[in-house]
């Protein structure tokens, strides 16, 4: 038996691009047989609808609002919900797992960090960093190529919202540098035609089980 996990998804509560609510997303993944999801709403330096004039703590509450709603729905419907976020630097996006509100509150102003500083901060606190869709070619992306491989823990080699050519380049980059790989839907709506993610051979008791499986290259890409 394999257990399915979404690694990349958004909610309308926190992401400006989100078209479905956290509760709707939870129901959709539950109906498709997923065991769990990682909510990766945009951080305040990305496509977040968080007002810019709020104090730092209120901004962080806003960033996590989609996750909180999803966790509430997941507990009700029997879907495991884990916390992550999508951190943006010059248009490049980095999926961040394994950290929490305590970390966010302890690092006000982290939205202004560059990739080297952000990578060091995340890893110093036992977090995990994967570059999402590194070859996505859109007008708003200044940095549409992979960052230096030693600054990330994994590469999203399949994103269901990306073109085949971009996914193929991401796969080649990960293989060249022997980096762990993951896949994600990048879901913004329950109307997705394709669902992605990773499959584990045993149920994850925490997000760290998913992180360790990806790092050990012990996942099946969906």
N, C-alpha and C positions, 0 to 999 in steps of 0.2 A: 504493500500500500504506500502511496505517496501523498504528501500533504502539500497543498498549493498555497503559495503566499504571493500577494501583490507587493511589489517593492517601490512603486512610484504612482501616486494618485493624488488628486486634489478635491477639495470641497468648496462649495459656493460660500460657505461661512467665512473663509479666510483668503482664498485665492481669487484674484480678479478674473481669471480665466475659467473658474469653476462654474459649471452649468447645473450641477446636481448637488443636493444637500448631502451632508454627512450620512444622515439616516438612509437616504435613497441609495447612496453608494454601498453602505453596509448590506442592505437588502439585496442589491444586485450581485454582490460577490458571494453572499450566502447562497443565493439561488443557483449560482454557477459552480458550487461545490468547493469553494475556497475555504481553507482553515483559518486564514488570517490575512490582514492587510497592514501595510505600513503607510500611514497618512503622511504625505510629504507636501504640505501646503507651502506656498512661496513665502520666503522670509521677507522682511521689510525692504530689502535691497533688490527685490524682484517684483513680479507681478502680484503684489499684495494690495488689497483694498484698505489696508490699515491707514488711518489718518496720520499725517506726518507730524502733527503738533502735540501728540500725546506724550506723557512721561514714559520712560523706558519700560517700567513694569506693566503699564497698560498696553503698550505695544506688544509685549511678549504674551500677554493674555489674549490679545487679538490673534496673534500668529497661531496660538495653540487652540483657538476656539473650535476650529473644525475637528481637530483630534479629540477634544473633550466630548463633542457631540457624537462623534463616531464611536468613541469608547462606551458611551452611555447606550447607544443603540446596539453595539456589539455584545455587551453584557446581556442585553435583553434577548437577542436573537441567536446567541451562541456562535459569534465570530470573534476571534482574537484580534485586537486592535493595538498596534504599536505606534510609538511616536517617532517621527522624523521630520525633516524640513528640507526644502530646496533652496540653497544659498546661491545667490547670483553675483558673479564678478565679471564686469564688462560683457554681459550677455551670456557668459558661460555658466552652466548650472551644475551644482554639486549636491548630490543627495547625502544627507548627514543623518546618521543613526547612532543610537546608544547614549544620547545625552538627554537632559531633562530641563525642567523649569529652573531648578537650582543653578545649573550651568548658565542658563540664559541671563538670569538676574545678576549673576556674578561677573558678567562681561558686557556691561553697557557700552554701546558704540562699536560693537564687533561687526556691525554691518558695513563699516568703512574699511575693513581689513582687505589686503590683497590675498592671493591664493597661498603664498608661502606662509604668511602670518596666520591665516585661517587654518591651514593644514596643521601647523605646529600646535595651535591652540586646541583643535579638536583631538588630535592624537595624544597630546599631553593629558587629556582628561578621559582617555580610553574610548574616544568616539571613533566612528568609522566614516570614511569619505569615499564616495564613488562618483566619478564624473558621468553625468547624464548626457545622452545624445551628443557626443563630442563633435560630430561633423554636421550637425544641423545647420542648414544654410538658409537663414532668414535675415531680413533687413535690419532687425533689431539686435542681432548678435555680432558684436565686434570681434569676439574671440571664438571663431567657429572651427577650432581644431583642438586636439587634446593638450592638456597641460603636461608638464614634465612628469613622467611616470612615478618618480620617487615621492611625489607629493600626494598621491592618491592610493587608496587601498584596492580599488576595483574599477572596472569600466562597464558601463551599460552598453552591451554590444548589440542588443536588440531593443528597440523602442517602437511600439506598435503605431505611434504617430509619425514615425520617420520614414523616409524613402529607403528603398532597398539598398541603393548605392551608399547612403550615409551609414546604414547599419553594417554593411560589408566593410567599409573603411574602419569602423569602430572595432569590429572583430579582428581585422588584420593588425590594428594597433595593439590590442590586448595580447594577441598571439606573439607578436614581435617582442614585446617586453615581458612576456610571461606573467601577465597580470590576471588576477581573478576576474571572472566575468559574471554578469548578472543581466537579467532581462526585466523589462517593466512595461506596463500598459501606457503609463503617462495619462491615466484616465482623468477626464474632466467632466464626463457625463455618463449616465447609465445607458446611453444609446450607443456605446462602443460596438463596433463590428467585431473587433478582435480583442481578446484578453490575453495578457502575458503574465510574467512573473517568474518565480523559481519554485521548484518542487523539492521537498526534503523527504528523506526516507523515514524520519520519525518526527513526531509533533514537537514544535518549538515551545519550550516552556517560557522563554523570554526572547526579546529581540536579539540578545547576545548569541542564542543558539543559531539564529539566521545569519548573523554576522560571521560567526565561526565557520558555519557550513560554506558560506561564500568564499571566505579566505582560504579554506582547505580545499576549495574546488570540488566540493562534495554536494553540489546541487545540480539538478536537471533544469535547463532553461526551457521555459514554456514559450 
